[in-house]
Amino acid sequence: MALITNNYYLIVSVALIQFVILSSFIYQIFKESKKPIDKESENTKTSESSTTISQLEFDTISRNKRDIVNYSESINVNEDEVRVLSYLLNRGGDAYQAEIARELGLPKSTVSRIIRRLHDKGLVTVRRVGRFSYVQVTDIDYVGDIISKSGLDKSRE
């Protein structure tokens, strides 16, 4: 009789432990299903990539050509900017940003800053192609004139 009682208590104890674990598991599932979907965190994930793209999508230039011509007298370019622009012109006006860094022997971060400045000056546009940035000169003749006026162009001599 004592053996049956001990087995009975053991079986009841195991059943209670299983019941507690199962009810805890069900409670967690119910709690998660009642939680509102956090759309901000989902939007943050998708908007981070789209924000990155929109920050690097420089195709849309707000200035028209007339404004750029009037602006040309105040454009100053430094030696590194001239090197990048000359490289682009020698390549037909476009290249990938990583290729520019590799060919000119400059760090990628430096080329990124140079291209950002050139974009701000309206001399290049940048668009994303997959993971890469594709850089294009906005107006080849105009950029060629700026380089020749800067007096820093050594690649065209």
KEMI-311686 format. One line per field, with one value per residue (C-alpha): residue number from 0; y, z, x. Coordinates in steps of 0.1 Angstrom, whole numbers, padded with zeros to 4 digits. Each point is the difference from the previous one (the first is absolute). Example, Ala and Ser with C-alpha at 12.3 -4.5 7.8 and 13.67 -1.06 7.14 Angstrom:
// KEMI-311686
nr: 0:1
v: -0045:0034
w: 0078:-0007
u: 0123:0014
This chain:
// KEMI-311686
nr: 0:1:2:3:4:5:6:7:8:9:10:11:12:13:14:15:16:17:18:19:20:21:22:23:24:25:26:27:28:29:30:31:32:33:34:35:36:37:38:39:40:41:42:43:44:45:46:47:48:49:50:51:52:53:54:55:56:57:58:59:60:61:62:63:64:65:66:67:68:69:70:71:72:73:74:75:76:77:78:79:80:81:82:83:84:85:86:87:88:89:90:91:92:93:94:95:96:97:98:99:100:101:102:103:104:105:106:107:108:109:110:111:112:113:114:115:116:117:118:119:120:121:122:123:124:125:126:127:128:129:130:131:132:133:134:135:136:137:138:139:140:141:142:143:144:145:146:147:148:149:150:151:152:153:154:155:156
v: 0000:0024:-0007:0008:0033:0010:-0007:0019:0031:-0003:-0002:0030:0020:-0006:0008:0033:0009:-0007:0020:0030:-0001:-0004:0028:0023:-0008:0008:0032:0012:-0007:0017:0030:0003:-0002:0028:0022:0027:-0004:0025:0017:0026:-0026:-0016:0033:0009:-0031:0007:0037:-0003:-0016:0023:0030:-0011:-0003:0033:0017:-0014:0005:0032:-0003:0027:0033:0029:0025:0005:0006:0038:0000:-0021:0023:0030:-0021:-0009:0031:-0008:-0037:-0008:-0035:-0014:-0023:-0032:0011:0008:-0035:-0017:0022:-0006:-0037:0001:0021:-0024:-0029:0016:0018:-0029:-0027:-0019:0017:-0030:0000:0037:-0007:-0030:0017:0032:-0017:0019:-0014:-0007:0023:0029:-0007:-0001:0035:0013:-0013:0015:0034:-0003:-0009:0030:0022:-0016:-0015:-0037:-0022:-0032:-0029:-0033:-0031:-0029:0006:0023:0037:0010:0034:0021:0034:0023:0019:-0011:0033:0021:-0022:0001:0038:0000:-0023:0020:0033:-0015:-0004:-0032:-0025:-0019:-0030:0020:0015
w: 0000:0008:-0034:-0018:0020:-0008:-0037:0002:0015:-0026:-0029:0013:0006:-0036:-0013:0019:-0012:-0036:0005:0014:-0029:-0026:0015:0002:-0037:-0009:0020:-0018:-0034:0010:0013:-0032:-0022:0020:-0004:-0027:-0030:0003:-0033:0009:0005:-0034:-0017:0016:-0015:-0035:0003:0010:-0033:-0019:0019:-0009:-0036:0000:0015:-0027:-0028:-0013:-0035:0005:-0002:0012:-0021:-0036:-0025:0001:0038:-0004:-0026:0024:0028:-0019:0008:0037:-0002:0015:-0003:0019:-0013:0011:-0016:-0032:0000:0004:-0027:-0023:0005:-0007:-0032:-0012:0006:-0021:0029:0023:0022:0032:0032:0012:-0034:0004:0034:-0012:-0032:0018:0030:0024:0030:-0007:0028:-0016:-0034:0015:0016:-0033:-0019:0025:-0004:-0038:0002:0022:-0026:-0027:-0019:0003:0007:0019:-0002:0018:-0021:0024:0028:-0021:-0008:-0036:-0006:-0031:-0010:-0005:-0030:-0015:-0018:0030:0024:-0026:0001:0038:0000:-0026:0019:0033:-0013:0020:-0028:-0007:-0017:-0031:-0007
u: 0000:0029:0015:-0032:-0003:0035:-0005:-0032:0017:0028:-0024:-0021:0032:0012:-0034:-0001:0035:-0011:-0032:0020:0025:-0028:-0021:0031:0007:-0037:0001:0031:-0015:-0033:0020:0020:-0031:-0017:0030:-0007:0023:0027:-0002:0026:0027:-0010:-0001:0034:0015:-0014:0005:0036:0008:-0023:0015:0034:-0011:-0017:0030:0022:-0025:0014:-0014:-0025:0018:-0020:0019:-0007:0028:-0005:0005:0031:0016:-0006:0014:0032:0019:-0001:0009:0034:0014:0029:0027:-0017:-0033:0019:0016:-0034:-0016:0029:-0002:-0038:0005:0028:-0024:-0028:-0017:-0010:0014:-0007:0011:0020:0018:0009:0015:0020:0014:0009:0014:-0022:-0019:-0037:-0010:0020:-0015:-0035:0006:0014:-0030:-0024:0017:-0001:-0037:-0007:0017:-0022:0029:-0009:-0030:0001:-0025:-0001:0005:-0004:0025:0021:0000:0001:0015:-0008:0012:-0030:0014:0033:0007:-0008:0021:0029:-0002:0001:0030:0019:-0008:0012:0035:0004:-0006:0032:-0016:-0011:0034
